[in-house]
Amino acid sequence: MSGKLVAAAVVALPLAVGGIVYASTQAKSAEQAQQIEAAIYTCPLTGEELPCPNCCPLNDEK
């Protein structure tokens, strides 16, 4: 009976570790997507989506 328990542990452990690694990777991907969305700035003059507020024509120093 002990042999079956060891075999089950040998199979279950890599699956559990793989699941944890996969979940961690997915969480990081979601965080990165939110950061990219948060970095987009919409110019009030043109309505364009720009990478930063300084890219807007309203902020051009002449």
C-alpha positions as CSV (number, residue, x, y, z in Angstrom):
1,M,0.0,0.0,0.0
2,S,2.9,2.3,0.7
3,G,4.1,1.9,-2.8
4,K,0.8,3.2,-4.2
5,L,1.0,6.2,-1.9
6,V,4.5,7.1,-3.0
7,A,3.5,6.7,-6.7
8,A,0.5,9.0,-6.2
9,A,2.8,11.6,-4.5
10,V,5.3,11.4,-7.4
11,V,2.5,12.1,-9.8
12,A,0.6,14.7,-7.8
13,L,3.6,16.8,-6.7
14,P,4.7,17.9,-10.2
15,L,1.1,18.7,-11.1
16,A,0.6,20.8,-8.0
17,V,3.9,22.7,-8.6
18,G,3.0,23.2,-12.3
19,G,-0.4,24.6,-11.3
20,I,1.2,27.1,-8.9
21,V,3.7,28.2,-11.5
22,Y,1.0,28.6,-14.1
23,A,-1.3,30.6,-11.8
24,S,1.6,32.9,-10.9
25,T,2.5,33.5,-14.5
26,Q,-1.1,34.3,-15.4
27,A,-1.3,36.8,-12.5
28,K,1.8,38.6,-13.7
29,S,0.4,38.8,-17.2
30,A,-2.8,40.4,-15.9
31,E,-0.8,42.9,-13.9
32,Q,1.3,43.8,-16.9
33,A,-1.8,44.3,-19.1
34,Q,-3.3,46.6,-16.4
35,Q,-0.1,48.7,-16.3
36,I,-0.1,49.0,-20.1
37,E,-3.7,50.2,-20.1
38,A,-3.0,52.6,-17.3
39,A,-0.1,54.1,-19.2
40,I,-2.3,55.2,-22.1
41,Y,-3.2,58.9,-22.1
42,T,-6.1,60.3,-24.1
43,C,-5.4,63.8,-25.4
44,P,-8.3,66.1,-24.7
45,L,-7.6,68.1,-27.9
46,T,-7.3,65.4,-30.5
47,G,-8.9,62.4,-28.7
48,E,-5.9,60.3,-29.6
49,E,-4.5,57.6,-27.2
50,L,-0.9,58.6,-26.5
51,P,1.8,56.9,-24.4
52,C,2.2,59.9,-22.1
53,P,0.6,63.3,-21.3
54,N,3.7,65.2,-22.7
55,C,2.9,63.7,-26.2
56,C,-0.3,65.8,-26.4
57,P,-0.1,68.8,-28.7
58,L,-1.6,70.9,-25.8
59,N,1.7,70.4,-24.0
60,D,4.0,71.5,-26.8
61,E,6.2,74.4,-25.6
62,K,6.5,77.0,-28.4
